[in-house]
């Protein structure tokens, strides 16, 4: 959540991404960052460290709202990733997640989104809910998490159902949930107040203020989001 807001802040205020990352992460140091990211955070001399982890995809969702085209979406997603996750796996996870959210915001069908996702993660087609519930284990790697996160969305019928599937799969619910639910909110658009209001109550007021600066496509603005 903290790093997602850091991405949103960078684009909303035209702040350098690295500065925004370090500012927000240092203010909320107990948010559960990975070991390598924590080292990077407190050492200004450290550069990108080739992470193959899920973090780049977890924080990338604001890109889809600020981008003006699919090409720009991919470009901005790469910028958010390469600061730390300058590996093929990290970059692919961020770009794929951002592109799917962008397409969902702009009217792509679930079938179209699924075909896009399977281009990068073909194992997505082999997943089953009960198998994941029994066998899926927490992993820091993007390659192991992305197909599961996407499956939670693609097999769902609405936002709440996606949330329930994330919880039922377990293992790395916070990681896969940040991706699956970002995609679900972009696609389904309507979120029940039962899911929405408790989150607003839990977030710091400055986060709410920043979220209000994130632009919405016209077709989303016209929807009732509750």
N, C-alpha and C positions, 0 to 999 in steps of 0.2 A: 504494500500500500504506500509506504513512504517513498519508495523509488518510482512508483508510477506517478505520484504527485510531483516528484522531482523532474520527471520528463515533461509533465504538463506545465510546470512552472517555467522550464527552459523555453518552451515555445510560446507560452502566453506572455512572458515578459522579455523575450529575446535575450535570455541569459545564456551564457556558455553552458553546454551540457555538463562538462566536467565540474564546473563551479557549482551548478545546481545539485548534482549528485552529492558532492562532498558537503555542501551546506545542509541539505536535508538529512543525510545519513548521520552526520556528526551531531545534529540536534536530536536525533532519535536513535541513539547508538545501540539500544537493546531490541531492535526490530527483527533480529534473527538473520543477519547477513552471513554469507559463507565465509570461511576462513580466509581465502585469498582476497575476497572483496574487502574484508576488514583490514588486511594488511595494506591494500591499495588506498583505502580511505584515509589512513593516518600517515601516509608517506607521500608527500607531494612529488617526490622524484620518481615514483613508480609509474610505469607505463602499462598499457594493456598486457594482460598476462595469459592470453590464449585460452580463456575459460571455455569449456564445452558444456557448461551448466545451463540450467533452465532460467536463470535470472534475467537474461536479455529479453526473453519472450514474456516473462511475468510483468515487466515494467513497460512494455512497448505500446500498450493500447492507445494512449493519447495521440500517438502519431496518426492514427487513422482519422481522427477528428480534425487535425490541423492540415493534413495533406489536401491538395487541390486536384490530384490525379493519382492514378495507380503508380505511375513512374515516380512521382514525388514521394508517395507513401513508401516505396521500396528504398528510395534514397535516404529519407529521414530515418527509417527503421535501421538502416545500416549505420548511420551516425550514432544512434543511441546504443547500438550493440558494440561497435568497434572500440569504444573507450575502454572496455574491460574484456568483452567476449569476442576477441578478434580471431576466432576459429571458424572454420566452415560450419561446424555444428551450431555454434552460437549465433552466427550471422543468419543462417538458414532459418533457425527457430524464430528469430525476431522478425525477419522479413515475411515469413509465411503467416505468422500470427497477425501482424499488422495488415497484410494484404487481405486476409480473410475478413477481418473486422471492417476494413474499408469497403469491401465488396458487399458485406452484409448491410452496412449503413446505406449503401446506394442501390439497394433493390435486388441483389442477386438472390436466386432461389437456393434452397438448401441443397438441391441436387448439383447446382453449379459450384457451390462452395465445396461440396464433397469431392467433386472431380479435381478441383484446384488443390485441395489438401492431399489427396492421394498421389498427386504428382511428386510431392516431396516426401510423403510418409505412406508408402503403399501398404505397410503392415496394418494401417488403420482398418482396412477391409476385413481383417481376420479377427478382430476383437469381439468379445462377448461379455456382457455385463456380469454374469455369474462367475465366469472364469476370472475376471479382474477382481471381483470381490474376494475371491478365495486366494488369489496368487499375487496380486500386484503389491510390490514393496516400494517403500520410499527410495528414491534415487535422485542424485543431484544432476544427472545428465539429461540434456535436452532431448536427445534421440530416444530415450526411454520414456520420457514424460509427455512429449507433444502428441503422439498418437492417442494416448489415453485421454488427455485433455480434450482433444478434438472429438473423440468418440463420445465423451460425456455430453457434448453439445449435440452432435449429429443424431444421437439416439433419443434425444429429449423431445418433448412436445411443447414445452413452454419454459420460461425462466425458472420457475419453482421446481419443475421436474429436473432440469439440469442441475440445480443446486442439490437436490436429493440424490441424484446419481453420483455426483462428486463425493458426497458424504458416504454413500454406500460403497463406492469403490475403495475409499480410504487410502491408506498408504502414504500418499503425499497430497492430502486434500487441499492444503493451502496453496501448493504449487500448481496443481492441475486446475484448482478452482479459479485462480486468478486469471487463467487463460480461457477456460471453458465459459466462465460467467461473463467475461468481457465480450466474448463472441456472442453469447446468448443475449446479452442486453442490447447489442447492436442489431441483432437479427429480429428478436421478438419485440423489442422496443417497449412494450408494456411490462411493468414490474409491479406486482402487488405491493400495497403499502405495508403488508405484513413482513415483506422482505426488505423494503426500501427504507422505511422510517427508522427501524432499529439501527441501521447502519449510519444514518445521518445523526442519530442521537449519540452514537459511539465515537464519531470522528471529531477531532479538534475543529473549532470554528474556522481556523485559518484554512483548513483543508476544504471546508464547504465553500468558502469564498473563492478559493482557487478553482475548484470544480466548476463554479459558475462562469469562469472565464473561458472554459473549453467550448469552442464553437460547435454547434450542431447543424447537420445538413437540414435544408428547408423541410424535407419530407419528414424528418424526425421532429422538428419543432412543431409541426402541425399535429403530431400525435399526442394523445393523452398518455403520459408516461407512467401513470399509476394504475 
